[in-house]
Amino acid sequence: MTPLQPSTPPKLEEPKFGFNSYAERLNGRAAMVGFVSTLAIEYFTGQGLLAWLGLY
């Protein structure tokens, strides 16, 4: 005898934290903005990011 299965799957909300598609998409966008900002800093100042920050 097989257990009963629901006729339609339950509608569960996506979690607000952790590894979910929204968090991953937001993280990817933030990484792209950071990378482009680093390239812009290097182009306009003529120095690398670490030199610009005074760490090198």
PEUR-V832592 format. One record per pair of residues at least 12 apart in sequence whose ideal C-beta (glycine too) atoms are under 10 Angstrom apart, sorted by the first residue. I is the first residue (numbers start at 1). GAP is how many residues later the second one is. D is the distance in Angstrom with one decimal. If there is no record, write none. Layout:
<<I & GAP & D> <I & GAP & D>>
This chain:
<<37 & 12 & 9.1> <38 & 14 & 9.3> <41 & 12 & 9.2>>
